[in-house]
């Protein structure tokens, strides 16, 4: 017996690979061996069980596969050992040696690791992105969409299906469906095929009849809160053993939308007290007489996501259902549905949902922000929607890179927005033309001694490192404007650099004599400056290099808009009331004037105002109205 135990301990080595293709065979052999067996060797727990169990539990790929229940005997044994041997512990890993700086840099460049060993890829890969048309896509949806697109189109040259999960007529609108298609286009995703769960309502109805007839589902009219309590406590419904004929009759009442039918729903007959509460007789069909935005009033019954998802996945030929880790417990339920209905199998693979600090991704809470006026709408730049972040200035390539760099990790972390926007800066910095703006409030009029008596202008490159962007006009005159904050920093006779012009000495500084300003603490506002050009000076020797504008040009009024987070806490707890953590002021507008070149810039153009940052033009300058520009974060903000 000891020899056999040792043999299985040695075979456990074959189960350590983090690639499903490599461990599928050994797990299949183990599954066959465990037929009619509770233990691997003999009739009691041995080192063979503990070693193999610990190896499988420690292997995230193997553990995820076992949870799907595809290998019945292996899953049964794995759970049995886990439940009857609570003292089992996972192996402890020795601390990894510190990596060299070169290795760390290399890993950062590579981003996420996508070698996750999807099963049976040689037979083709078909993925699906199944949003509910009840709101606008947010950054979390974008990750799911981009990962499905990556595996279908880039890694395996397969097929991506966009399927609208339109099974809740009380929340869904055509408006949301149209917006989702537009938002996917915004992030560069085009599905090979677009379908709707509602396309399959007839088939889903027939499958529900089938599952009732097979004794795997029943009609129930238990009050909702009572049902929740019973599921939590492992108590069977009084209707659980109702006859198939009664359940079918109630299902027909539901289909007709009668008053009696509205009281009932259909539950899968899986388990009463399974440790996985998702397996405790979930609801699979409900009566809802409201009109559907596509099918009208033809149907009065609608399947739940847990019922229709595996069925439609199987019908449509989906090979791999990629879902967030919040579905971990429901994977076993998904696989149960397929087996109960004798449908083509589909693999599950889960990845972590995207989560950011001081950001809500709950559709319900975001809807409340819109409806109560906390934000302007779903495309408000403060919103984590695809439209919101695009309006803030996020580019498609940067969004794709950032999300794909996260990889298909299963670890849920609260990410910081800084790296998100730092990724974007890499893309906009090389293509953003450079312009100049001066803050309107307390701007300072300067007289430039030594300047040409007449106004002149020169063509300058829009971007010193990208000549393809073209040129701009820079005007020179003896009357220029500078920001108050710069003027206050100057010292008498200090040499400064006027960007795009040359050096100058500060010969005279005039401060405000307004009595209201005199009683205030701190430096007094500067009202005028006198500068003397020193064009032979070396800009490398000056500490202050400032932006300025000739007053003798057609200046363009602009409004610079910056934003803060919508909530004040990094992560809200279940007990937190969202209203208590809404940022009191999250929108900041500053009036400024910009150089004449800005007048011609179109909407959506991304530019940089020297020393002020990057901006996306939300509203161009038209009919004398100020251009409205949203500041784009760069990851350096505090």
C-alpha positions as CSV (number, residue, x, y, z in Angstrom):
1,X,0.0,0.0,0.0
2,X,2.9,2.4,0.8
3,X,4.2,1.8,-2.7
4,X,0.9,2.8,-4.3
5,X,0.6,5.9,-2.0
6,X,4.1,6.9,-3.1
7,X,3.2,6.4,-6.7
8,X,0.3,8.9,-6.4
9,X,2.5,11.4,-4.5
10,X,4.9,11.2,-7.5
11,X,2.1,11.6,-10.0
12,X,1.0,14.8,-8.2
13,X,4.0,16.5,-9.9
14,X,2.1,16.2,-13.2
15,X,-0.7,18.4,-11.7
16,X,1.5,21.5,-11.0
17,X,1.6,23.0,-14.5
18,X,-0.3,26.3,-14.8
19,X,-1.4,25.3,-18.3
20,X,-4.7,23.4,-18.6
21,X,-3.6,21.5,-21.7
22,X,-0.8,20.0,-19.7
23,X,-2.9,18.9,-16.7
24,X,-6.1,17.9,-18.5
25,X,-4.8,14.4,-19.2
26,X,-3.6,13.6,-15.6
27,X,-6.8,15.1,-14.1
28,X,-8.9,12.9,-16.5
29,X,-6.9,9.8,-15.3
30,X,-7.5,10.8,-11.7
31,X,-11.3,11.3,-12.4
32,X,-11.5,7.8,-13.9
33,X,-9.6,6.3,-11.0
34,X,-12.0,7.9,-8.5
35,X,-15.1,6.2,-10.0
36,X,-16.8,4.5,-7.1
37,X,-14.0,5.6,-4.8
38,X,-14.0,8.0,-1.8
39,X,-10.2,7.9,-1.4
40,X,-7.4,7.6,-3.9
41,X,-5.9,4.6,-2.0
42,X,-7.8,2.3,0.3
43,X,-10.8,3.2,2.4
44,X,-9.4,6.0,4.5
45,X,-7.4,9.2,4.1
46,X,-3.8,8.7,3.1
47,X,-0.8,10.9,2.1
48,X,-2.0,10.2,-1.5
49,X,-5.2,12.2,-0.9
50,X,-3.6,15.0,1.0
51,X,-0.7,15.5,-1.4
52,X,-2.9,15.4,-4.6
53,X,-5.5,17.6,-3.0
54,X,-3.0,20.2,-1.9
55,X,-1.3,20.2,-5.3
56,X,-4.7,20.8,-7.1
57,X,-5.8,23.4,-4.5
58,X,-2.5,25.3,-4.9
59,X,-2.8,25.3,-8.7
60,X,-5.1,28.2,-9.6
61,X,-5.7,26.8,-13.1
62,X,-6.6,23.3,-11.8
63,X,-8.7,24.6,-9.0
64,X,-10.8,26.9,-11.3
65,X,-11.4,23.9,-13.7
66,X,-12.5,21.6,-10.8
67,X,-15.0,24.2,-9.6
68,X,-16.7,23.9,-13.0
69,X,-17.7,20.3,-12.2
70,X,-16.8,19.0,-15.6
71,X,-15.0,16.0,-14.1
72,X,-17.7,14.6,-11.8
73,X,-15.7,12.1,-9.8
74,X,-12.8,14.4,-9.3
75,X,-15.0,17.3,-8.2
76,X,-16.9,15.0,-5.7
77,X,-13.6,13.7,-4.2
78,X,-12.1,17.2,-4.0
79,X,-15.0,18.6,-2.1
80,X,-15.2,15.5,0.1
81,X,-11.6,15.8,1.2
82,X,-11.9,19.5,1.7
83,X,-15.0,19.2,3.9
84,X,-13.9,16.1,5.9
85,X,-10.3,17.2,6.5
86,X,-10.5,20.8,7.8
87,X,-6.9,20.6,9.1
88,X,-5.5,20.5,5.5
89,X,-3.3,23.5,4.7
90,X,-1.9,24.8,1.5
91,X,1.9,24.4,0.9
92,X,3.9,27.5,1.9
93,X,6.1,29.0,-0.9
94,X,9.5,30.2,-0.1
95,X,10.1,33.9,-0.7
96,X,11.1,34.6,-4.3
97,X,14.6,36.0,-4.9
98,X,14.5,39.7,-5.7
99,X,14.5,40.3,-9.4
100,X,17.1,42.4,-11.2
101,X,16.1,45.9,-12.4
102,X,16.4,44.6,-16.0
103,X,13.9,41.7,-15.3
104,X,11.5,44.1,-13.6
105,X,11.6,46.5,-16.5
106,X,11.1,43.7,-18.9
107,X,8.0,42.5,-17.1
108,X,6.6,45.9,-16.9
109,X,7.0,46.3,-20.7
110,X,5.3,43.0,-21.3
111,X,2.2,43.8,-19.3
112,X,-0.3,41.1,-18.4
113,X,0.4,37.5,-19.1
114,X,-2.2,36.0,-21.5
115,X,-0.9,32.5,-21.7
116,X,-3.8,31.2,-19.6
117,X,-4.2,27.9,-21.4
118,X,-7.7,28.2,-22.8
119,X,-9.1,24.7,-23.4
120,X,-9.5,23.1,-26.8
121,X,-8.4,26.2,-28.8
122,X,-7.4,24.0,-31.7
123,X,-11.1,23.6,-32.4
124,X,-11.6,27.3,-32.7
125,X,-12.4,30.0,-30.2
126,X,-15.8,31.8,-30.0
127,X,-16.3,34.4,-27.2
128,X,-19.2,36.7,-26.4
129,X,-19.7,40.0,-24.7
130,X,-23.3,40.0,-23.2
131,X,-24.2,43.4,-21.8
132,X,-27.7,44.2,-20.5
133,X,-29.1,47.2,-22.4
134,X,-30.1,49.0,-19.2
135,X,-27.3,51.7,-19.0
136,X,-24.1,53.0,-20.6
137,X,-20.9,51.0,-20.7
138,X,-18.4,51.8,-17.9
139,X,-14.7,51.0,-17.5
140,X,-15.5,47.6,-16.0
141,X,-17.5,46.6,-19.0
142,X,-14.7,47.9,-21.3
143,X,-12.3,45.4,-19.7
144,X,-14.7,42.5,-20.3
145,X,-15.3,43.6,-23.9
146,X,-11.6,44.1,-24.7
147,X,-10.6,40.8,-23.2
148,X,-13.2,38.9,-25.1
149,X,-12.1,40.8,-28.3
150,X,-8.4,40.0,-27.5
151,X,-8.9,36.3,-27.2
152,X,-11.3,36.0,-30.1
153,X,-9.6,38.3,-32.6
154,X,-6.0,38.7,-31.6
155,X,-4.7,35.6,-29.9
156,X,-6.8,32.9,-31.6
157,X,-8.3,34.5,-34.7
158,X,-11.7,33.4,-33.7
159,X,-15.2,34.9,-33.5
160,X,-16.6,37.6,-31.1
161,X,-20.4,37.8,-30.6
162,X,-22.1,40.8,-29.2
163,X,-25.2,39.5,-27.4
164,X,-27.6,41.8,-25.7
165,X,-28.9,40.2,-22.6
166,X,-32.4,41.7,-22.9
167,X,-34.4,39.7,-20.4
168,X,-35.5,42.4,-18.1
169,X,-38.1,44.6,-19.8
170,X,-38.5,46.9,-16.8
171,X,-35.0,48.3,-17.2
172,X,-34.1,48.0,-20.8
173,X,-34.3,50.6,-23.6
174,X,-33.4,50.8,-27.3
175,X,-31.4,54.0,-26.3
176,X,-29.0,52.0,-24.2
177,X,-28.6,49.3,-26.8
178,X,-27.6,51.9,-29.4
179,X,-25.2,53.6,-27.0
180,X,-23.5,50.3,-26.2
181,X,-22.8,49.7,-29.9
182,X,-21.4,53.2,-30.2
183,X,-19.3,52.8,-27.1
184,X,-17.8,49.6,-28.3
185,X,-16.9,51.4,-31.5
186,X,-15.3,54.2,-29.4
187,X,-12.9,51.6,-27.9
188,X,-12.2,50.0,-31.2
189,X,-14.3,46.8,-31.0
190,X,-16.4,45.4,-33.8
191,X,-18.2,42.2,-33.2
192,X,-18.5,39.6,-35.9
193,X,-22.1,39.1,-35.1
194,X,-24.8,40.8,-33.0
195,X,-27.6,38.8,-31.3
196,X,-30.1,39.2,-28.6
197,X,-31.2,36.8,-25.9
198,X,-34.7,37.7,-26.9
199,X,-34.0,36.0,-30.3
200,X,-34.2,32.7,-28.3
201,X,-37.3,33.3,-26.1
202,X,-39.2,30.5,-27.8
203,X,-36.3,28.1,-27.4
204,X,-35.7,29.1,-23.8
205,X,-39.4,28.6,-23.0
206,X,-39.2,25.1,-24.5
207,X,-36.1,24.3,-22.5
208,X,-37.9,25.4,-19.3
209,X,-40.7,23.0,-20.1
210,X,-38.1,20.3,-20.7
211,X,-36.3,20.9,-17.4
212,X,-39.6,20.8,-15.5
213,X,-40.7,17.6,-17.2
214,X,-37.3,16.0,-16.3
215,X,-38.0,16.7,-12.7
216,X,-35.1,19.2,-12.5
217,X,-37.3,22.3,-11.9
218,X,-40.6,23.3,-10.1
219,X,-43.0,26.1,-9.8
220,X,-42.9,28.1,-6.5
221,X,-44.9,30.9,-5.0
222,X,-43.0,31.4,-1.8
223,X,-42.8,35.1,-0.8
224,X,-39.5,36.6,-1.9
225,X,-38.0,37.4,1.5
226,X,-39.1,34.0,2.9
227,X,-37.4,32.3,-0.1
228,X,-34.2,34.2,0.6
229,X,-34.2,33.2,4.2
230,X,-34.9,29.6,3.3
231,X,-32.1,29.5,0.8
232,X,-29.7,31.0,3.3
233,X,-30.8,28.5,6.0
234,X,-30.9,25.4,3.8
235,X,-34.7,25.0,4.2
236,X,-36.6,23.4,1.3
237,X,-39.6,25.2,-0.2
238,X,-43.0,23.6,0.5
239,X,-43.5,23.5,-3.3
240,X,-40.2,21.6,-4.0
241,X,-41.9,18.2,-4.3
242,X,-44.9,19.4,-6.3
243,X,-45.9,17.2,-9.2
244,X,-44.6,17.9,-12.7
245,X,-48.2,18.5,-13.9
246,X,-48.8,21.2,-11.3
247,X,-45.5,23.0,-12.1
248,X,-46.3,22.9,-15.8
249,X,-49.8,24.3,-15.2
250,X,-48.4,27.1,-13.1
251,X,-45.8,27.8,-15.8
252,X,-48.7,28.2,-18.3
253,X,-50.4,30.6,-16.0
254,X,-47.2,32.6,-15.9
255,X,-46.9,32.5,-19.7
256,X,-50.4,34.0,-19.9
257,X,-49.5,36.8,-17.5
258,X,-52.6,36.1,-15.4
259,X,-53.0,37.4,-11.8
260,X,-52.4,33.9,-10.6
261,X,-49.4,33.5,-12.9
262,X,-47.8,36.7,-11.5
263,X,-47.5,35.0,-8.1
264,X,-45.3,32.2,-9.4
265,X,-41.8,31.6,-10.6
266,X,-39.8,28.6,-11.7
267,X,-36.8,27.3,-9.7
268,X,-34.2,24.8,-10.7
269,X,-34.2,21.8,-8.5
270,X,-30.5,21.5,-7.7
271,X,-29.9,21.4,-4.0
272,X,-31.4,22.7,-0.7
273,X,-28.2,22.9,1.4
274,X,-25.2,22.9,-1.0
275,X,-22.3,24.8,0.6
276,X,-22.3,26.8,-2.6
277,X,-25.4,28.9,-2.1
278,X,-25.7,29.6,-5.8
279,X,-26.7,25.9,-6.1
280,X,-29.6,26.2,-3.7
281,X,-32.6,26.0,-6.1
282,X,-32.1,29.3,-8.0
283,X,-35.0,31.1,-9.8
284,X,-34.8,30.5,-13.5
285,X,-38.0,32.0,-14.8
286,X,-40.3,34.9,-13.7
287,X,-43.5,36.5,-14.8
288,X,-43.3,40.1,-15.9
289,X,-46.2,41.4,-18.0
290,X,-44.4,44.7,-19.0
291,X,-43.8,45.3,-22.7
292,X,-40.4,44.3,-24.0
293,X,-38.6,46.9,-26.2
294,X,-38.1,44.3,-29.0
295,X,-40.8,41.7,-28.6
296,X,-43.6,44.0,-27.4
297,X,-46.3,42.1,-25.4
298,X,-45.8,38.7,-27.0
299,X,-44.1,37.3,-23.9
300,X,-45.1,37.7,-20.2
301,X,-42.4,35.4,-18.9
302,X,-38.6,36.0,-19.0
303,X,-35.7,33.8,-18.1
304,X,-33.1,34.8,-15.5
305,X,-29.5,35.4,-16.6
306,X,-28.4,32.2,-14.8
307,X,-30.8,30.1,-16.9
308,X,-30.5,31.7,-20.3
309,X,-26.7,32.4,-20.4
310,X,-25.5,28.8,-20.5
311,X,-28.2,27.8,-22.9
312,X,-27.7,30.6,-25.4
313,X,-23.9,30.2,-25.1
314,X,-24.3,26.6,-26.1
315,X,-26.7,27.3,-28.9
316,X,-24.6,30.1,-30.4
317,X,-21.4,27.9,-30.4
318,X,-19.6,29.9,-27.6
319,X,-16.5,27.9,-26.7
320,X,-15.2,30.0,-23.8
321,X,-17.4,32.1,-21.5
322,X,-15.1,34.7,-20.0
323,X,-16.6,36.2,-16.9
324,X,-15.5,38.2,-13.8
325,X,-14.6,36.4,-10.6
326,X,-17.9,37.5,-9.0
327,X,-19.4,34.5,-11.0
328,X,-17.0,32.0,-9.4
329,X,-19.7,30.4,-7.3
330,X,-22.1,30.4,-10.2
331,X,-19.9,28.4,-12.5
332,X,-21.0,25.2,-11.0
333,X,-24.6,26.3,-11.6
334,X,-23.8,27.2,-15.2
335,X,-22.3,23.7,-15.8
336,X,-25.3,22.1,-14.1
337,X,-27.7,23.8,-16.5
338,X,-25.8,22.5,-19.5
339,X,-25.8,18.9,-18.2
340,X,-29.4,18.9,-17.0
341,X,-30.5,20.0,-20.5
342,X,-27.9,17.7,-22.3
343,X,-26.4,20.7,-24.1
344,X,-23.0,21.1,-25.8
345,X,-20.4,22.0,-23.1
346,X,-18.9,25.5,-22.8
347,X,-15.8,26.3,-20.8
348,X,-15.8,29.0,-18.1
349,X,-12.8,31.3,-17.4
350,X,-13.0,34.0,-14.9
351,X,-10.9,37.2,-14.5
352,X,-11.0,40.0,-11.9
353,X,-13.3,42.9,-12.4
354,X,-11.8,46.3,-12.8
355,X,-12.1,48.5,-9.7
356,X,-10.7,52.0,-9.0
357,X,-10.3,54.1,-5.9
358,X,-12.9,56.7,-5.2
359,X,-15.0,55.3,-8.1
360,X,-18.4,53.7,-8.2
361,X,-19.2,51.2,-11.0
362,X,-22.6,50.1,-9.7
363,X,-25.1,50.8,-12.5
364,X,-27.8,51.6,-9.9
365,X,-25.6,54.2,-8.1
366,X,-24.4,55.8,-11.3
367,X,-28.0,56.1,-12.5
368,X,-28.8,57.9,-9.2
369,X,-25.9,60.3,-9.9
370,X,-27.5,61.1,-13.3
371,X,-31.1,61.4,-12.0
372,X,-30.3,63.6,-9.0
373,X,-28.0,66.0,-11.0
374,X,-24.7,65.1,-9.3
375,X,-23.4,64.9,-12.8
376,X,-24.6,66.3,-16.2
377,X,-25.3,62.9,-17.7
378,X,-23.8,59.6,-18.6
379,X,-21.0,61.3,-20.6
380,X,-20.0,63.6,-17.8
381,X,-16.1,63.6,-17.7
382,X,-16.3,62.6,-14.0
383,X,-18.2,59.4,-14.8
384,X,-16.4,56.1,-15.2
385,X,-18.4,55.4,-18.3
386,X,-16.7,54.8,-21.7
387,X,-18.2,58.1,-22.9
388,X,-17.1,59.9,-19.7
389,X,-13.5,58.9,-19.9
390,X,-13.3,59.5,-23.6
391,X,-14.8,63.0,-23.1
392,X,-12.2,63.6,-20.4
393,X,-9.5,62.9,-23.0
394,X,-8.7,59.2,-22.9
395,X,-7.6,57.8,-26.3
396,X,-8.5,54.4,-27.7
397,X,-5.0,53.0,-27.9
398,X,-4.2,54.0,-24.3
399,X,-7.4,52.5,-23.0
400,X,-6.7,49.2,-24.9
401,X,-3.1,49.1,-23.6
402,X,-4.0,49.8,-20.0
403,X,-6.7,47.2,-19.8
404,X,-4.7,44.5,-21.6
405,X,-1.8,45.2,-19.4
406,X,-3.9,44.2,-16.4
407,X,-4.1,40.8,-17.9
408,X,-6.7,38.1,-17.1
409,X,-5.7,38.1,-13.4
410,X,-8.2,36.8,-10.9
411,X,-7.0,39.0,-8.1
412,X,-9.4,41.9,-7.3
413,X,-7.5,45.1,-6.5
414,X,-8.6,48.7,-6.1
415,X,-6.5,50.4,-8.8
416,X,-5.3,54.0,-8.8
417,X,-6.3,56.2,-11.7
418,X,-2.7,57.7,-11.9
419,X,-1.3,54.8,-14.0
420,X,-4.4,54.8,-16.2
421,X,-3.9,58.5,-17.2
422,X,-0.1,58.1,-17.3
423,X,-0.6,55.5,-20.0
424,X,-2.7,58.0,-21.9
425,X,-0.1,60.7,-21.7
426,X,2.3,58.5,-23.7
427,X,-0.1,58.6,-26.6
428,X,-1.1,62.3,-26.5
429,X,2.2,63.9,-25.7
430,X,3.7,63.2,-29.2
431,X,0.6,64.4,-31.1
432,X,-0.7,67.4,-29.0
433,X,0.2,70.8,-30.5
434,X,1.6,73.4,-28.1
435,X,-0.4,76.6,-27.5
436,X,-0.4,79.4,-24.9
437,X,-3.0,80.6,-22.5
438,X,-3.0,83.2,-19.7
439,X,-5.4,83.1,-16.8
440,X,-7.8,86.0,-17.1
441,X,-8.2,86.8,-13.4
442,X,-5.5,89.3,-12.2
443,X,-3.5,88.9,-15.5
444,X,-0.6,91.3,-15.6
445,X,0.1,93.8,-18.3
446,X,3.8,94.1,-19.2
447,X,5.7,96.7,-21.2
448,X,8.7,95.2,-23.0
449,X,11.6,97.6,-23.5
450,X,13.7,96.8,-26.6
451,X,10.8,95.2,-28.6
452,X,10.1,96.3,-32.1
453,X,7.8,99.3,-32.2
454,X,5.4,97.5,-34.6
455,X,3.7,94.2,-33.9
456,X,5.3,91.3,-35.8
457,X,4.8,87.6,-36.0
458,X,6.7,84.5,-36.9
459,X,5.8,80.9,-37.7
460,X,6.9,78.4,-35.0
461,X,6.5,74.7,-34.9
462,X,3.5,73.4,-33.0
463,X,5.6,70.6,-31.5
464,X,9.4,70.8,-31.3
465,X,9.6,67.0,-31.7
466,X,6.9,66.4,-34.3
467,X,7.2,68.6,-37.3
468,X,4.3,66.9,-39.0
469,X,1.9,68.8,-36.8
470,X,2.7,72.0,-38.7
471,X,3.2,75.5,-37.5
472,X,1.5,78.3,-35.5
473,X,1.8,82.1,-35.5
474,X,3.5,83.7,-32.6
475,X,3.0,87.5,-32.2
476,X,5.6,89.9,-30.7
477,X,4.9,93.4,-29.4
478,X,5.9,95.7,-26.6
479,X,2.6,94.9,-24.8
480,X,2.3,91.4,-23.4
481,X,0.3,89.6,-20.8
482,X,1.5,87.1,-18.2
483,X,0.0,85.1,-15.4
484,X,-0.3,86.7,-11.9
485,X,1.4,83.7,-10.3
486,X,4.5,84.2,-12.5
487,X,4.6,87.9,-11.9
488,X,4.5,87.4,-8.2
489,X,7.5,85.1,-8.3
490,X,9.8,87.7,-10.0
491,X,12.5,89.6,-8.2
492,X,13.8,93.1,-9.1
493,X,16.3,92.9,-12.0
494,X,16.0,89.1,-12.2
495,X,16.7,87.6,-15.6
496,X,13.9,85.4,-16.9
497,X,13.1,83.6,-20.2
498,X,10.1,84.5,-22.3
499,X,9.4,81.2,-24.1
500,X,9.5,81.4,-27.9
501,X,11.2,84.8,-27.7
502,X,14.3,85.1,-25.5
503,X,15.6,86.4,-22.2
504,X,14.5,89.6,-20.4
505,X,15.3,91.5,-17.2
506,X,12.6,92.4,-14.7
507,X,13.2,96.2,-14.4
508,X,10.0,97.3,-12.6
509,X,7.3,95.6,-10.5
510,X,4.1,97.5,-9.7
511,X,1.9,96.2,-6.9
512,X,-1.8,96.9,-6.2
513,X,-2.5,99.8,-4.0
514,X,-6.1,98.8,-3.5
515,X,-7.0,99.2,0.2
516,X,-8.8,95.9,0.2
517,X,-5.7,94.1,-0.9
518,X,-3.5,96.0,1.5
519,X,-5.3,94.5,4.5
520,X,-4.9,91.0,3.2
521,X,-2.0,88.9,4.4
522,X,0.5,87.5,1.9
523,X,2.0,89.0,-1.3
524,X,0.1,91.9,-2.9
525,X,-1.1,91.4,-6.5
526,X,1.1,92.6,-9.2
527,X,-0.6,95.1,-11.5
528,X,2.1,95.9,-14.0
529,X,5.6,94.9,-15.1
530,X,8.4,96.5,-17.1
531,X,10.7,94.1,-18.8
532,X,13.9,94.8,-20.8
533,X,14.8,92.4,-23.6
534,X,18.2,90.6,-23.4
535,X,18.0,88.4,-26.5
536,X,21.7,87.6,-26.2
537,X,21.1,86.0,-22.8
538,X,21.4,82.2,-22.3
539,X,18.1,80.6,-21.4
540,X,20.1,77.8,-19.7
541,X,21.1,80.2,-17.0
542,X,17.6,81.3,-16.0
543,X,15.4,79.6,-13.4
544,X,12.1,80.9,-14.7
545,X,10.8,80.2,-18.2
546,X,7.4,81.7,-18.5
547,X,4.6,81.7,-21.0
548,X,3.2,85.0,-22.3
549,X,0.8,86.4,-24.9
550,X,1.1,89.5,-27.1
551,X,-1.9,91.7,-26.3
552,X,-1.8,92.9,-29.9
553,X,-3.4,89.9,-31.5
554,X,-6.9,88.5,-31.7
555,X,-6.9,86.7,-28.4
556,X,-9.4,83.8,-27.9
557,X,-11.4,83.5,-24.7
558,X,-11.3,80.0,-23.3
559,X,-12.8,78.2,-20.2
560,X,-10.5,75.6,-18.7
561,X,-12.4,72.9,-16.7
562,X,-10.8,70.6,-14.3
563,X,-12.5,67.8,-12.2
564,X,-12.2,65.9,-8.9
565,X,-13.4,62.5,-7.9
566,X,-17.1,62.2,-7.3
567,X,-16.7,60.5,-4.0
568,X,-14.3,61.3,-1.1
569,X,-13.5,57.7,0.1
570,X,-11.2,55.3,-1.6
571,X,-13.5,52.4,-1.2
572,X,-17.0,52.4,0.1
573,X,-18.0,49.6,2.5
574,X,-21.4,47.8,2.4
575,X,-22.5,49.9,5.4
576,X,-21.6,53.3,3.9
577,X,-24.3,55.6,2.5
578,X,-23.1,57.0,-0.8
579,X,-24.8,60.3,-0.2
580,X,-22.4,60.9,2.8
581,X,-19.3,60.6,0.6
582,X,-20.2,62.7,-2.4
583,X,-17.5,65.3,-3.1
584,X,-19.1,68.7,-2.4
585,X,-17.4,70.4,-5.3
586,X,-15.9,68.3,-8.1
587,X,-16.0,70.8,-11.1
588,X,-13.6,73.8,-11.4
589,X,-13.8,76.4,-14.1
590,X,-11.1,79.0,-14.9
591,X,-11.5,81.8,-17.4
592,X,-8.4,82.3,-19.6
593,X,-7.3,83.9,-22.9
594,X,-5.4,81.9,-25.5
595,X,-3.3,82.8,-28.6
596,X,-5.1,83.4,-31.9
597,X,-4.3,79.9,-33.3
598,X,-6.8,78.4,-30.9
599,X,-9.7,80.0,-32.7
600,X,-9.5,77.4,-35.5
601,X,-9.3,74.3,-33.3
602,X,-12.2,71.8,-33.8
603,X,-14.1,69.8,-31.1
604,X,-12.3,66.7,-29.7
605,X,-8.8,68.1,-30.6
606,X,-6.3,67.4,-27.9
607,X,-3.7,70.1,-27.3
608,X,-1.2,71.2,-24.6
609,X,-1.2,74.7,-23.1
610,X,2.5,75.2,-22.2
611,X,3.0,74.9,-18.5
612,X,-0.7,74.3,-17.9
613,X,-1.3,70.8,-19.1
614,X,-3.1,68.8,-21.7
615,X,-6.7,69.6,-22.7
616,X,-9.5,68.2,-24.9
617,X,-11.6,70.7,-26.7
618,X,-15.2,70.0,-25.7
619,X,-16.7,73.0,-27.3
620,X,-14.7,75.0,-29.9
621,X,-14.7,78.8,-30.1
622,X,-17.7,79.9,-32.1
623,X,-19.4,83.2,-32.5
624,X,-17.3,84.9,-29.9
625,X,-18.2,82.3,-27.2
626,X,-15.3,80.9,-25.2
627,X,-13.9,77.6,-26.2
628,X,-14.5,75.0,-23.4
629,X,-11.6,72.8,-22.7
630,X,-11.4,69.8,-20.3
631,X,-8.1,69.2,-18.6
632,X,-6.7,65.7,-19.1
633,X,-5.0,64.1,-16.1
634,X,-1.5,62.9,-16.7
635,X,-1.0,60.7,-13.7
636,X,1.1,63.2,-11.8
637,X,-1.8,64.9,-10.0
638,X,-2.1,64.6,-6.3
